[in-house]
Amino acid sequence: MAMYSVGDAINEFLERSKWKPKITALRMSEEWEAITGKAIAKYTRSVNMEGRTLHIYTDVAALKQELYYGKAELIIRINEYFKEVVIDDIVVR
């Protein structure tokens, strides 16, 4: 019988179940300020995940443009934050 830590057991359970994407989406919305910083989080209306695509909603035109041009950098930052590839694309609306 192999020895597992509680964290390893939870991670294995999440990998085998369909809960991991839902938990990742929840973490993304809850930890959005920690990922992007206060300035971006303050003017972001909502953040939703559909598969590996992140949908960011904002009413500020300058922020939309900044997020659009910094999309590749933000994808890298998000994936580094989660320590795995959770986002492949970003749609800014």
N, CA, C and O atoms as a DFTB+ gen file, in Angstrom:
372 C
 N C O
     1  1       0.841      -1.174       0.000
     2  2       0.000       0.000       0.000
     3  2       0.888       1.240       0.000
     4  3       1.777       1.379       0.841
     5  1       0.643       2.128      -0.939
     6  2       1.449       3.339      -1.071
     7  2       1.011       4.387      -0.050
     8  3      -0.154       4.448       0.342
     9  1       1.965       5.202       0.365
    10  2       1.682       6.272       1.314
    11  2       1.356       7.548       0.535
    12  3       2.129       7.972      -0.325
    13  1       0.235       8.141       0.835
    14  2      -0.188       9.395       0.219
    15  2      -0.365      10.446       1.295
    16  3      -0.814      10.153       2.403
    17  1      -0.011      11.658       0.958
    18  2      -0.360      12.756       1.848
    19  2      -1.800      13.140       1.535
    20  3      -2.339      12.745       0.501
    21  1      -2.404      13.885       2.395
    22  2      -3.778      14.321       2.175
    23  2      -3.854      15.172       0.907
    24  3      -4.793      15.039       0.123
    25  1      -2.874      16.037       0.710
    26  2      -2.836      16.881      -0.489
    27  2      -2.738      16.060      -1.757
    28  3      -3.415      16.353      -2.742
    29  1      -1.890      15.021      -1.742
    30  2      -1.763      14.148      -2.916
    31  2      -3.058      13.407      -3.191
    32  3      -3.456      13.248      -4.345
    33  1      -3.712      12.958      -2.144
    34  2      -4.982      12.240      -2.305
    35  2      -6.052      13.156      -2.885
    36  3      -6.813      12.745      -3.760
    37  1      -6.114      14.388      -2.406
    38  2      -7.092      15.348      -2.932
    39  2      -6.797      15.665      -4.389
    40  3      -7.709      15.696      -5.215
    41  1      -5.521      15.901      -4.713
    42  2      -5.156      16.187      -6.103
    43  2      -5.495      15.027      -7.021
    44  3      -5.989      15.248      -8.127
    45  1      -5.247      13.817      -6.600
    46  2      -5.578      12.653      -7.424
    47  2      -7.083      12.522      -7.610
    48  3      -7.552      12.204      -8.702
    49  1      -7.845      12.770      -6.533
    50  2      -9.303      12.740      -6.636
    51  2      -9.795      13.774      -7.640
    52  3     -10.650      13.473      -8.473
    53  1      -9.256      15.000      -7.565
    54  2      -9.675      16.067      -8.473
    55  2      -9.321      15.735      -9.921
    56  3     -10.097      16.027     -10.831
    57  1      -8.161      15.131     -10.136
    58  2      -7.755      14.744     -11.489
    59  2      -8.709      13.714     -12.081
    60  3      -9.011      13.755     -13.273
    61  1      -9.173      12.813     -11.267
    62  2     -10.051      11.743     -11.758
    63  2     -11.507      12.178     -11.872
    64  3     -12.267      11.598     -12.647
    65  1     -11.898      13.177     -11.117
    66  2     -13.294      13.637     -11.157
    67  2     -13.421      14.811     -12.118
    68  3     -12.433      15.258     -12.701
    69  1     -14.623      15.298     -12.274
    70  2     -14.871      16.451     -13.136
    71  2     -14.933      17.754     -12.326
    72  3     -15.393      18.777     -12.833
    73  1     -14.481      17.719     -11.096
    74  2     -14.539      18.881     -10.222
    75  2     -13.397      19.858     -10.424
    76  3     -13.548      21.037     -10.104
    77  1     -12.269      19.417     -10.937
    78  2     -11.092      20.275     -11.030
    79  2     -11.333      21.553     -11.831
    80  3     -10.963      22.626     -11.355
    81  1     -11.941      21.494     -13.037
    82  2     -12.189      22.749     -13.768
    83  2     -13.098      23.712     -13.008
    84  3     -12.907      24.926     -13.078
    85  1     -14.067      23.190     -12.295
    86  2     -14.976      24.039     -11.531
    87  2     -14.253      24.700     -10.364
    88  3     -14.480      25.874     -10.069
    89  1     -13.390      23.948      -9.708
    90  2     -12.623      24.504      -8.593
    91  2     -11.618      25.529      -9.101
    92  3     -11.403      26.555      -8.456
    93  1     -11.002      25.265     -10.246
    94  2     -10.071      26.222     -10.840
    95  2     -10.788      27.517     -11.193
    96  3     -10.265      28.601     -10.937
    97  1     -11.976      27.420     -11.776
    98  2     -12.761      28.612     -12.121
    99  2     -13.134      29.401     -10.871
   100  3     -13.080      30.631     -10.873
   101  1     -13.506      28.710      -9.819
   102  2     -13.845      29.370      -8.561
   103  2     -12.628      30.065      -7.973
   104  3     -12.714      31.209      -7.528
   105  1     -11.504      29.381      -7.970
   106  2     -10.262      29.985      -7.467
   107  2      -9.876      31.202      -8.295
   108  3      -9.410      32.205      -7.754
   109  1     -10.071      31.114      -9.621
   110  2      -9.720      32.220     -10.508
   111  2     -10.507      33.475     -10.119
   112  3      -9.928      34.556     -10.012
   113  1     -11.800      33.344      -9.910
   114  2     -12.600      34.518      -9.560
   115  2     -12.306      35.004      -8.141
   116  3     -12.304      36.210      -7.892
   117  1     -12.060      34.090      -7.216
   118  2     -11.782      34.470      -5.833
   119  2     -10.396      35.100      -5.667
   120  3     -10.222      35.991      -4.835
   121  1      -9.425      34.657      -6.436
   122  2      -8.042      35.109      -6.279
   123  2      -7.604      36.040      -7.406
   124  3      -6.408      36.235      -7.623
   125  1      -8.566      36.614      -8.121
   126  2      -8.271      37.460      -9.275
   127  2      -7.375      38.643      -8.902
   128  3      -6.447      38.970      -9.642
   129  1      -7.639      39.280      -7.774
   130  2      -6.824      40.417      -7.350
   131  2      -5.385      39.993      -7.060
   132  3      -4.452      40.727      -7.384
   133  1      -5.194      38.837      -6.462
   134  2      -3.843      38.347      -6.172
   135  2      -3.095      38.017      -7.461
   136  3      -1.873      38.156      -7.528
   137  1      -3.828      37.582      -8.479
   138  2      -3.203      37.211      -9.754
   139  2      -2.830      38.450     -10.568
   140  3      -1.727      38.531     -11.108
   141  1      -3.752      39.421     -10.655
   142  2      -3.555      40.556     -11.561
   143  2      -3.142      41.845     -10.879
   144  3      -2.573      42.727     -11.522
   145  1      -3.414      41.969      -9.606
   146  2      -3.132      43.212      -8.908
   147  2      -4.404      44.017      -8.695
   148  3      -5.434      43.743      -9.311
   149  1      -4.326      45.011      -7.821
   150  2      -5.506      45.786      -7.438
   151  2      -6.070      46.613      -8.587
   152  3      -7.288      46.710      -8.737
   153  1      -5.203      47.209      -9.397
   154  2      -5.671      48.106     -10.465
   155  2      -6.560      47.385     -11.470
   156  3      -7.641      47.870     -11.806
   157  1      -6.112      46.233     -11.948
   158  2      -6.903      45.476     -12.921
   159  2      -8.146      44.900     -12.254
   160  3      -9.236      44.964     -12.823
   161  1      -8.001      44.345     -11.069
   162  2      -9.132      43.729     -10.372
   163  2     -10.228      44.756     -10.065
   164  3     -11.414      44.429     -10.105
   165  1      -9.835      45.977      -9.764
   166  2     -10.798      47.024      -9.415
   167  2     -11.738      47.340     -10.576
   168  3     -12.920      47.609     -10.358
   169  1     -11.227      47.309     -11.802
   170  2     -12.027      47.692     -12.969
   171  2     -12.518      46.497     -13.777
   172  3     -13.042      46.670     -14.878
   173  1     -12.359      45.300     -13.250
   174  2     -12.870      44.100     -13.905
   175  2     -14.233      43.787     -13.322
   176  3     -14.378      43.642     -12.108
   177  1     -15.236      43.682     -14.188
   178  2     -16.603      43.407     -13.728
   179  2     -16.750      41.955     -13.310
   180  3     -17.271      41.674     -12.230
   181  1     -16.294      41.019     -14.157
   182  2     -16.350      39.599     -13.804
   183  2     -15.333      38.821     -14.615
   184  3     -14.823      39.290     -15.632
   185  1     -15.050      37.603     -14.130
   186  2     -14.099      36.698     -14.763
   187  2     -14.742      35.318     -14.788
   188  3     -15.146      34.801     -13.746
   189  1     -14.840      34.720     -15.974
   190  2     -15.434      33.393     -16.120
   191  2     -14.529      32.510     -16.953
   192  3     -13.828      32.987     -17.845
   193  1     -14.547      31.225     -16.658
   194  2     -13.776      30.262     -17.449
   195  2     -14.737      29.333     -18.179
   196  3     -15.707      28.839     -17.603
   197  1     -14.451      29.106     -19.451
   198  2     -15.156      28.106     -20.252
   199  2     -14.078      27.219     -20.853
   200  3     -13.400      27.606     -21.805
   201  1     -13.928      26.048     -20.298
   202  2     -12.829      25.185     -20.731
   203  2     -11.520      25.824     -20.333
   204  3     -11.306      26.148     -19.165
   205  1     -10.640      26.005     -21.307
   206  2      -9.344      26.652     -21.046
   207  2      -9.310      28.084     -21.566
   208  3      -8.239      28.646     -21.796
   209  1     -10.487      28.665     -21.749
   210  2     -10.587      30.053     -22.190
   211  2     -11.112      30.902     -21.051
   212  3     -12.131      30.585     -20.439
   213  1     -10.403      31.986     -20.774
   214  2     -10.797      32.909     -19.714
   215  2     -11.517      34.087     -20.355
   216  3     -11.001      34.704     -21.287
   217  1     -12.710      34.397     -19.853
   218  2     -13.486      35.538     -20.322
   219  2     -13.425      36.623     -19.256
   220  3     -13.836      36.415     -18.114
   221  1     -12.906      37.785     -19.645
   222  2     -12.764      38.913     -18.734
   223  2     -13.729      40.000     -19.187
   224  3     -13.720      40.394     -20.353
   225  1     -14.556      40.484     -18.273
   226  2     -15.535      41.517     -18.585
   227  2     -15.168      42.808     -17.872
   228  3     -14.969      42.823     -16.658
   229  1     -15.080      43.901     -18.645
   230  2     -14.798      45.214     -18.088
   231  2     -15.494      46.271     -18.929
   232  3     -15.724      46.070     -20.121
   233  1     -15.828      47.393     -18.309
   234  2     -16.459      48.502     -19.020
   235  2     -15.449      49.594     -19.374
   236  3     -15.811      50.583     -20.012
   237  1     -14.209      49.431     -18.974
   238  2     -13.179      50.440     -19.192
   239  2     -12.434      50.125     -20.488
   240  3     -11.746      49.110     -20.592
   241  1     -12.581      51.009     -21.471
   242  2     -11.996      50.776     -22.798
   243  2     -10.468      50.666     -22.741
   244  3      -9.879      49.829     -23.426
   245  1      -9.839      51.499     -21.935
   246  2      -8.373      51.456     -21.843
   247  2      -7.899      50.124     -21.261
   248  3      -6.877      49.590     -21.690
   249  1      -8.626      49.595     -20.299
   250  2      -8.259      48.304     -19.712
   251  2      -8.478      47.180     -20.717
   252  3      -7.673      46.251     -20.790
   253  1      -9.557      47.255     -21.490
   254  2      -9.795      46.249     -22.534
   255  2      -8.609      46.191     -23.484
   256  3      -8.126      45.111     -23.826
   257  1      -8.149      47.352     -23.903
   258  2      -7.024      47.403     -24.833
   259  2      -5.747      46.891     -24.175
   260  3      -4.987      46.151     -24.801
   261  1      -5.501      47.268     -22.940
   262  2      -4.312      46.809     -22.221
   263  2      -4.321      45.290     -22.052
   264  3      -3.298      44.634     -22.246
   265  1      -5.473      44.739     -21.691
   266  2      -5.584      43.282     -21.531
   267  2      -5.432      42.572     -22.865
   268  3      -4.833      41.499     -22.937
   269  1      -5.970      43.163     -23.916
   270  2      -5.859      42.553     -25.239
   271  2      -4.393      42.469     -25.672
   272  3      -3.944      41.425     -26.145
   273  1      -3.653      43.559     -25.513
   274  2      -2.248      43.561     -25.941
   275  2      -1.334      42.809     -24.981
   276  3      -0.270      42.344     -25.390
   277  1      -1.718      42.681     -23.731
   278  2      -0.913      41.945     -22.756
   279  2      -1.425      40.538     -22.504
   280  3      -1.112      39.926     -21.483
   281  1      -2.216      40.028     -23.443
   282  2      -2.864      38.727     -23.272
   283  2      -1.855      37.601     -23.055
   284  3      -2.043      36.780     -22.157
   285  1      -0.802      37.545     -23.845
   286  2       0.192      36.462     -23.733
   287  2       0.870      36.490     -22.362
   288  3       1.078      35.447     -21.742
   289  1       1.210      37.684     -21.899
   290  2       1.861      37.822     -20.594
   291  2       0.920      37.414     -19.462
   292  3       1.345      36.781     -18.495
   293  1      -0.355      37.776     -19.585
   294  2      -1.337      37.425     -18.558
   295  2      -1.577      35.914     -18.520
   296  3      -1.743      35.346     -17.441
   297  1      -1.597      35.263     -19.670
   298  2      -1.741      33.802     -19.717
   299  2      -0.591      33.142     -18.977
   300  3      -0.801      32.218     -18.193
   301  1       0.618      33.612     -19.223
   302  2       1.793      33.065     -18.543
   303  2       1.688      33.283     -17.035
   304  3       1.966      32.370     -16.256
   305  1       1.289      34.485     -16.618
   306  2       1.180      34.804     -15.189
   307  2       0.143      33.917     -14.499
   308  3       0.373      33.427     -13.394
   309  1      -1.000      33.714     -15.160
   310  2      -2.050      32.882     -14.574
   311  2      -1.581      31.433     -14.445
   312  3      -1.768      30.809     -13.401
   313  1      -0.974      30.902     -15.500
   314  2      -0.507      29.515     -15.459
   315  2       0.595      29.328     -14.418
   316  3       0.661      28.282     -13.773
   317  1       1.452      30.320     -14.250
   318  2       2.483      30.234     -13.211
   319  2       1.848      30.296     -11.824
   320  3       2.299      29.610     -10.907
   321  1       0.827      31.093     -11.666
   322  2       0.133      31.205     -10.382
   323  2      -0.472      29.866      -9.978
   324  3      -0.377      29.467      -8.818
   325  1      -1.095      29.168     -10.929
   326  2      -1.721      27.879     -10.648
   327  2      -0.735      26.706     -10.753
   328  3      -1.083      25.572     -10.423
   329  1       0.484      26.978     -11.211
   330  2       1.547      25.970     -11.336
   331  2       1.175      24.837     -12.290
   332  3       1.659      23.713     -12.154
   333  1       0.306      25.147     -13.262
   334  2      -0.055      24.216     -14.324
   335  2      -0.772      25.017     -15.416
   336  3      -1.166      26.160     -15.189
   337  1      -0.935      24.431     -16.568
   338  2      -1.602      25.117     -17.671
   339  2      -3.110      25.009     -17.464
   340  3      -3.701      23.943     -17.636
   341  1      -3.719      26.131     -17.091
   342  2      -5.168      26.168     -16.902
   343  2      -5.840      27.060     -17.945
   344  3      -7.042      26.938     -18.181
   345  1      -5.071      27.959     -18.574
   346  2      -5.593      28.905     -19.552
   347  2      -4.780      28.818     -20.843
   348  3      -3.549      28.855     -20.815
   349  1      -5.477      28.701     -21.972
   350  2      -4.841      28.732     -23.293
   351  2      -5.146      30.026     -24.027
   352  3      -4.360      30.460     -24.870
   353  1      -6.280      30.651     -23.717
   354  2      -6.704      31.851     -24.438
   355  2      -7.479      32.763     -23.507
   356  3      -8.031      32.323     -22.498
   357  1      -7.511      34.040     -23.861
   358  2      -8.262      35.043     -23.093
   359  2      -9.132      35.830     -24.052
   360  3      -8.677      36.254     -25.114
   361  1     -10.387      36.024     -23.672
   362  2     -11.319      36.851     -24.421
   363  2     -11.693      38.015     -23.521
   364  3     -12.149      37.820     -22.394
   365  1     -11.497      39.225     -24.025
   366  2     -11.800      40.433     -23.249
   367  2     -13.067      41.054     -23.830
   368  3     -13.153      41.298     -25.034
   369  1     -14.031      41.302     -22.983
   370  2     -15.298      41.907     -23.426
   371  2     -15.660      43.081     -22.555
   372  3     -16.692      43.716     -22.773
